[in-house]
Amino acid sequence: MRKIKVIFINLGLRRPLYPLATPPMGIMYLSAYLRNELKSKVEVRLINQRLENWTNEKIVREVNSFLPDIIAISTLTTFAYLLPGLVSLLREACPKSWIVLGGPHASSVRGEVFDTADVDMVVPGEGEVAFKMIVESYPDKALLKDIPGIIWRDDKREVICNEGMLPVVETLDDLPFPDYELIDLPRYWKHQSIAPVRWRKYASLLSSRGCPYQCMWCHSIFGRKIRMHSPERVVDEIEYLAKRYNICDFEFLDDTFNFNSKRVVQISELLLKKGLKTKLAFPTAIRGDLVTQEVVEAMCSVGTYLCGYSLETGSPRLQQFTCKRLDIPKFLKAVEMTAEKNIYITGFCMMGFPTETEKELEMTIDIACKSRFHTASFFTVTPFPGTPLYEWVKNNRPEKLAKINYNNMDFSAMRVNLTDLPDDVLFSYQRKAMKRFYADPLRIYRLLRAYPKPLYLPYYIPIFIHRATKGLWNWNSSP
């Protein structure tokens, strides 16, 4: 029997002010699941545009040389502007191939994709089980009607939304390790990862899926129920990667790694028991008001050197309005406990929520500047399709949506004003936040002491200048 040939495309471009090129973990999980379930029936390849920075034309030449049966594309909304042109070229070059869209953008806009891109189907959410069923259906589109939750075009080009929810993997330990055969991991070490530390030998990990919180700006690709790998599975994956690549540096990309404090302690104890020497980074994975001294001690015992803590807003009213409901005093205590261990802390703040006042903007600045953050970002609140925030703006301030340009943007330079304040007022507060935060000599000293690679800090100066000046006022410019 001929193998079904599947090629994945991770769409997006690196830019000087947004230089991330990280292992595409979602695609790697999909590939591993396919290989595990379908064995020799499938052949899989990957083109990661975020790594290669190839043009659409170059991508199509590479795809065409593989002669795929199925082309699976994943992209963020900020790179979705590349999708129509690429799909048009792929359709011409590979007329018999099915073109499937998955990932964050597909989950955000769902069937709206068909208005701009000539894809065959959309998988809006967790993809392993549904995509395996799609591959098993090839080449008979009539079989797609039995896959819950997908959106597809039949042979008459009519759009069909299948009833039901996408099937998910309830027990994450049933999943195989991500497919590292799909990538050349050392190539990623030359580029910026999610953690703001360049030029290091690392691997990324996802130890859980889903988030029980209801933050209005967030997507819910994996649902509101949190599912977690067991401590044993997490440590087994670390041990496997450590031996295969001779590395000790790992970054966790969970939404809420520390949702279960007992699990954090168990993972740390198992790493120590196995004698694994590790350095751990949690660039986005820690919920601050869940952190305890026991958790900090456990994380510190296994070499944690970086934590990202998300304050978002210093306003208790907005914490309720946005449904994050962070306990700010507990959060600040967690930051302090972590800083006492000389762990580098990067803080995340958001400015420009609907109904936000100047006083509330000041509250966010005050809390960030008085905190033990080593660095901080002050992002513009941006409503992405498929989020409760987007629906709120659509229903209450629809005129605001017309000004949003998602295309190829550094998230810190998104320019939309959802408040009732004048544009120059909101963006002046962002500039003020950056300048005031970094004007503290003690903070700079602490940053130099805690940052994992202080000699590389000058690399980030252009990004800082961009965010503190042009990036924060040139809000209506095109890329």
Secondary structure by P-SEA (a helix, b strand, c coil): cccbbbbbbbbbbbcccccccccaaaaaaaaaaaaaaccccbbbbbbccccccccaaaaaaaaaaacccbbbbbbccccccccaaaaaaaaaacccbbbbbbcccccccccccccccccccccccccaaaaaaaaaaccccccccccccccccccccbbbbbcccccccccccccccccccccccccccccccccccccccbbbbbccccccccccccccccccbbbbccaaaaaaaaaaaaaaccccbbbbbcccccccaaaaaaaaaaaaaacccbbbbbccccccccccaaaaaaaaaacccbbbbbcccccaaaaaaaccccaaaaaaaaaaaaaaaccbbbbbbbcccccccaaaaaaaaaaaaacccccccccccccccccaaaaaaaaccaaaaaacccccccccccccccccccaaaaaaaaaaaaaaaaccaaaaaaaaaccccccccccaaaaaaaaaccccccccccc
